[in-house]
Amino acid sequence: MEGYLETISAAQGTFIVNNTTEKTTNFDMLVVLEDTVFTSLKVAGNDVKSTYIADTAAAVKAGAILRPTGGVKFSGVQLTSGSVALVL
């Protein structure tokens, strides 16, 4: 896991997910760019969406930031709709 300043400044780069194809890569944080419905959000290949989103069927609003807990990285994301920026 990157340090806080490296993460918030996106020092390792970003990747925009704006389709419904699963993106599998390790990332420290994601920023929701528009109202977005998640198909899955993974840590170590396991879907942990319900750990981070209370109503998993509803859209997460634009501007939300999701960061994994416990010193781990997210390992993948798939969207039903919307777009997110992955902070690598």
C-alpha positions in Angstrom: 0.0 0.0 0.0 1.3 3.4 -1.0 1.7 6.2 1.6 -1.2 8.6 2.0 0.5 11.5 0.1 1.4 9.2 -2.8 -2.1 7.9 -2.9 -4.0 11.2 -2.7 -1.7 12.7 -5.3 -2.1 9.7 -7.6 1.7 9.5 -7.8 1.5 6.0 -9.3 -1.0 7.1 -12.0 -4.7 6.5 -12.7 -6.9 4.4 -15.0 -10.4 5.3 -16.0 -13.0 2.5 -16.1 -16.0 3.6 -18.2 -17.3 0.4 -19.5 -18.8 -2.9 -18.2 -15.7 -5.1 -18.7 -14.1 -6.2 -15.4 -10.8 -4.4 -14.8 -8.4 -6.5 -12.8 -5.4 -4.6 -11.4 -4.2 -3.6 -7.9 -5.3 -0.1 -6.9 -5.3 1.9 -3.7 -8.4 4.0 -4.2 -11.1 4.8 -6.6 -13.0 8.0 -7.3 -16.6 7.8 -8.6 -16.8 10.2 -11.6 -20.5 10.0 -12.2 -23.4 8.2 -10.5 -22.2 4.5 -10.8 -23.6 1.1 -10.1 -21.0 -1.6 -9.3 -21.2 -5.2 -10.4 -18.2 -6.1 -8.2 -15.5 -4.5 -6.2 -12.7 -7.0 -5.3 -9.9 -7.5 -2.8 -7.6 -10.5 -3.4 -10.1 -11.7 -6.1 -13.1 -11.7 -3.7 -16.1 -9.5 -4.1 -16.2 -7.1 -1.1 -18.8 -4.7 -2.6 -21.2 -5.1 0.3 -18.3 -4.1 2.8 -18.0 -0.7 1.2 -21.5 0.0 -0.2 -24.7 -0.4 1.9 -27.2 -0.6 -0.9 -25.3 -2.5 -3.5 -28.1 -2.2 -6.1 -28.2 1.6 -5.9 -25.9 4.1 -7.6 -22.9 5.5 -5.7 -23.0 9.2 -6.2 -20.4 11.1 -8.2 -17.5 12.4 -6.0 -17.5 9.4 -3.6 -14.0 8.0 -2.7 -13.6 4.4 -1.8 -10.4 3.2 -0.2 -9.8 -0.3 1.2 -9.3 -0.9 4.9 -6.7 -3.0 6.6 -3.7 -2.1 4.5 -4.8 -4.0 1.4 -5.4 -3.0 -2.2 -8.4 -3.5 -4.3 -7.8 -6.1 -7.0 -10.6 -5.5 -9.4 -13.7 -3.6 -10.3 -16.6 -4.1 -12.7 -19.4 -1.6 -13.4 -23.0 -2.0 -14.4 -23.1 1.7 -15.3 -21.1 4.9 -14.7 -17.4 5.5 -14.5 -14.6 5.6 -12.0 -11.0 6.6 -11.8 -8.7 4.0 -10.3 -5.8 5.5 -8.3 -2.9 3.0 -8.9 
